[in-house]
Amino acid sequence: MRRNICVVIGYDGTDYNGFQSQPGGNTVQDKLEDALLTLTGENIRVTGSGRTDAGVHARSMHVNFRTDSHIPASRWTLALNARLPDDIVVHSAFEVPDDFHARRTASRKTYRYTINCNKNPDVFRRKYEFHHHTPLNVEAMREGLQHLIGEHDFSSFTSPLSTKPSHIRTLYEARLETEHRYDVFSSAMAEADAKRYPGKQRGIIHLYVTGNGFLYNMVRIIAGTMMQVGEGKIAPEHISDILNARDRSRAGPTAVPHGLTLWNVEYGETLPLTDHV
Amino acid sequence: MRRNICVVIGYDGTDYNGFQSQPGGNTVQDKLEDALLTLTGENIRVTGSGRTDAGVHARSMHVNFRTDSHIPASRWTLALNARLPDDIVVHSAFEVPDDFHARRTASRKTYRYTINCNKNPDVFRRKYEFHHHTPLNVEAMREGLQHLIGEHDFSSFTSPLSTKPSHIRTLYEARLETEHRYDVFSSAMAEADAKRYPGKQRGIIHLYVTGNGFLYNMVRIIAGTMMQVGEGKIAPEHISDILNARDRSRAGPTAVPHGLTLWNVEYGETLPLTDHV
């Protein structure tokens, strides 16, 4: 019987047309399949735990594939990394049960959207976070986010291009974490800032959402809407109305892709195989 | 009288031939002077607080220049950022006394060299840290570093190409900070690792050195030597002998440039103007 191998990968999506193969080429899937071909001599098709759009990143994404190769599981990581470009990395590899399917078996997915509200962009993180020039009201954003938790019809938070038969999804967690990071700022400027933007803060905001599945553009629309909450354009309690309207035009704009990272995918009891150190 | 303006900049050095202008072009200085020309119409020469080699980064570096322009200090940041590529950022700008000189007035400089000892490289930090495939003995490195603190002749830790009349410099501080960062690792692999590399750890190591000045390649040779200490190739107490030998061939190799970042430059009482938030 052919073996079922699962690899956990990460990638910098900046230079790719997303994860999934498409006519235009230059996708993460293409690079993985090229590496597998040179390693095994087999034309292998891989299955990712999800699609990511052009410019979106992944910190930890599971991918599985079938192979006749006898390479021990412990050797796949190094062998594939030697054949992959340096913006894609295989973190680990292991053999999985025959019925394991990276997308269908997944129980929870977590995405992170990062917003830099410092005065200036961070040259070292510029490809992985959106630079929002003005401060945001983090408490209002936290409050707004709570209305999205639970099982809902997320039609207001998906692209009209979505072809899914149902827009009902469950959001298990939605939280904001803030981070202070280098920004040169005189006391005088900080005071002017506090006066000009009352109740708003500078710094880095990481928005984490965990759910059983996400619709097309869903996290980016949540991020774009939360930025309007943080700007004071949408009241936090208004998020429920937007959700109930099931109308994309009621939510905020779709945030740019480069701030988004597929953070983690969980498989419940199916894959208790790896620790994240 | 012409004004003396100081700007604090940061840059991702990956795509540049270092800070300082040179015949081959494509330096950070060139980009700054181009931006100043389009902004002021003046051919301005800037002075950096130090030179960085090709591929080396700067988180915070002071640069000063003279101008006849009447642009208020508070406007320089935004105006220059609009004219600079996105891998160079101006953090702040202010008018300084006529005798301020970004290099000569500097009292202390801090560099950071980052070593990633995780099993796999980090795709998001790959341009800013050196990936050392095996674990290192952090305590031995800490011990070795202590021997470098103080006033010494650093001839063993500079390139033979150095043309400085004196190799005596003072290192005020030298310390290691460790950071745990995502690495997928099974318990079985962690155990095998502990057996294979006793006394050594995985994770991220940030090596910070603060001194009154640094010789050509000095921080990169310190980093390369400390990695050999961490590997167990050089005993920590042997660092004193290497220093006393005043012989470049006794120290370890020059670590690759991309792990190095000019972290901060201090001007004592001269520039108590900015807070780092």
Chai-1 contact restraints between the chains, C-beta under 6 A:
chainA,res_idxA,chainB,res_idxB,connection_type,confidence,min_distance_angstrom,max_distance_angstrom,comment,restraint_id
A,V8,B,V184,contact,1.0,0.0,6.0,A-B,restraint_1
A,G10,B,V123,contact,1.0,0.0,6.0,A-B,restraint_2
A,Y11,B,V123,contact,1.0,0.0,6.0,A-B,restraint_3
A,D12,B,V123,contact,1.0,0.0,6.0,A-B,restraint_4
A,D86,B,R126,contact,1.0,0.0,6.0,A-B,restraint_5
A,D87,B,V123,contact,1.0,0.0,6.0,A-B,restraint_6
A,V89,B,N120,contact,1.0,0.0,6.0,A-B,restraint_7
A,V89,B,P121,contact,1.0,0.0,6.0,A-B,restraint_8
A,V89,B,V123,contact,1.0,0.0,6.0,A-B,restraint_9
A,H91,B,N120,contact,1.0,0.0,6.0,A-B,restraint_10
A,H91,B,V184,contact,1.0,0.0,6.0,A-B,restraint_11
A,S92,B,V184,contact,1.0,0.0,6.0,A-B,restraint_12
A,N120,B,V89,contact,1.0,0.0,6.0,A-B,restraint_13
A,N120,B,H91,contact,1.0,0.0,6.0,A-B,restraint_14
A,P121,B,V89,contact,1.0,0.0,6.0,A-B,restraint_15
A,V123,B,G10,contact,1.0,0.0,6.0,A-B,restraint_16
A,V123,B,Y11,contact,1.0,0.0,6.0,A-B,restraint_17
A,V123,B,D12,contact,1.0,0.0,6.0,A-B,restraint_18
A,V123,B,D87,contact,1.0,0.0,6.0,A-B,restraint_19
A,V123,B,V89,contact,1.0,0.0,6.0,A-B,restraint_20
A,F124,B,Y128,contact,1.0,0.0,6.0,A-B,restraint_21
A,R126,B,D86,contact,1.0,0.0,6.0,A-B,restraint_22
A,Y128,B,F124,contact,1.0,0.0,6.0,A-B,restraint_23
A,D183,B,V277,contact,1.0,0.0,6.0,A-B,restraint_24
A,V184,B,V8,contact,1.0,0.0,6.0,A-B,restraint_25
A,V184,B,H91,contact,1.0,0.0,6.0,A-B,restraint_26
A,V184,B,S92,contact,1.0,0.0,6.0,A-B,restraint_27
A,V184,B,T274,contact,1.0,0.0,6.0,A-B,restraint_28
A,F185,B,V277,contact,1.0,0.0,6.0,A-B,restraint_29
A,S186,B,T274,contact,1.0,0.0,6.0,A-B,restraint_30
A,S187,B,D275,contact,1.0,0.0,6.0,A-B,restraint_31
A,T274,B,V184,contact,1.0,0.0,6.0,A-B,restraint_32
A,T274,B,S186,contact,1.0,0.0,6.0,A-B,restraint_33
A,D275,B,F185,contact,1.0,0.0,6.0,A-B,restraint_34
A,D275,B,S187,contact,1.0,0.0,6.0,A-B,restraint_35
A,V277,B,D183,contact,1.0,0.0,6.0,A-B,restraint_36
A,V277,B,F185,contact,1.0,0.0,6.0,A-B,restraint_37
